Amino acid sequence: MRRLCAVNLHPAVFANGALAMTSAARTGVVIARADAGELLCYRILGESSLAQYFWRCVSEALPEFSGALIGATALANAETQRFRR
């Protein structure tokens, strides 16, 4: 995400539960770290009209740090697993 956002999102710096208002991929966003159990998760809130553009930008940047887009269904499954423990 370093290519897209000036905020340091490294887990050692950006703690679970942290929020930041910033610019990412030249759009205004709010980034929230909201881990799902052991799964490191960031929720990115922005303008719905820019969703497709932003999705493409993030998916192109992910190989930089071995990340993956998991989508809403996979996230819901991860959160369900967390509450079963």
C-alpha positions as CSV (number, residue, x, y, z in Angstrom):
1,M,0.0,0.0,0.0
2,R,3.0,2.3,0.2
3,R,2.5,3.2,-3.4
4,L,-1.1,4.2,-2.8
5,C,-1.1,5.8,0.7
6,A,1.1,8.0,2.8
7,V,-0.1,6.4,6.1
8,N,2.2,3.7,7.4
9,L,-0.1,0.7,7.6
10,H,2.5,-1.8,8.9
11,P,1.0,-3.8,11.7
12,A,3.7,-2.7,14.2
13,V,2.8,0.9,13.6
14,F,-1.0,0.9,12.7
15,A,-2.6,-1.1,15.5
16,N,-5.8,-3.1,15.3
17,G,-8.7,-0.7,15.8
18,A,-6.7,2.3,14.4
19,L,-8.4,4.8,12.0
20,A,-6.9,7.2,9.5
21,M,-8.4,9.7,7.1
22,T,-6.0,10.0,4.2
23,S,-5.7,10.0,0.5
24,A,-5.1,6.7,-1.3
25,A,-4.9,6.3,-5.1
26,R,-5.6,10.0,-5.4
27,T,-9.0,9.6,-3.6
28,G,-10.1,10.5,-0.1
29,V,-10.6,7.5,2.1
30,V,-10.9,6.3,5.7
31,I,-8.8,3.3,6.6
32,A,-9.7,1.2,9.6
33,R,-7.7,-1.8,10.8
34,A,-10.2,-4.4,11.9
35,D,-8.5,-7.8,12.2
36,A,-10.6,-10.9,11.9
37,G,-9.0,-13.2,14.4
38,E,-5.5,-14.0,13.1
39,L,-6.3,-12.4,9.7
40,L,-4.8,-9.0,9.3
41,C,-7.6,-6.8,7.8
42,Y,-8.0,-3.2,6.7
43,R,-11.3,-1.8,5.8
44,I,-11.2,1.1,3.3
45,L,-14.1,3.4,3.1
46,G,-14.4,5.8,0.1
47,E,-16.8,7.1,-2.5
48,S,-18.8,4.4,-4.1
49,S,-18.5,6.0,-7.5
50,L,-14.7,5.3,-7.3
51,A,-15.0,1.7,-6.1
52,Q,-14.1,0.0,-9.3
53,Y,-11.1,2.3,-9.9
54,F,-9.9,1.9,-6.3
55,W,-10.3,-1.9,-6.4
56,R,-8.1,-2.0,-9.5
57,C,-5.4,0.2,-7.9
58,V,-5.3,-1.8,-4.7
59,S,-5.2,-5.2,-6.5
60,E,-2.3,-4.0,-8.6
61,A,-0.4,-2.8,-5.4
62,L,-0.9,-6.0,-3.3
63,P,1.9,-8.1,-4.7
64,E,4.3,-5.5,-3.1
65,F,3.6,-6.9,0.3
66,S,2.1,-10.4,-0.4
67,G,-1.5,-9.2,0.3
68,A,-4.8,-10.4,-1.1
69,L,-8.2,-9.0,-1.7
70,I,-10.6,-11.4,0.0
71,G,-14.0,-9.9,-0.6
72,A,-17.0,-9.6,1.7
73,T,-17.9,-13.3,1.7
74,A,-14.5,-14.4,2.7
75,L,-14.3,-11.7,5.4
76,A,-17.6,-12.7,6.8
77,N,-16.4,-16.3,7.0
78,A,-13.2,-15.3,8.8
79,E,-15.2,-13.2,11.3
80,T,-17.5,-16.2,11.9
81,Q,-14.5,-18.4,12.6
82,R,-13.2,-15.8,15.1
83,F,-16.4,-15.9,17.2
84,R,-16.4,-19.7,17.3
85,R,-13.0,-19.8,19.2
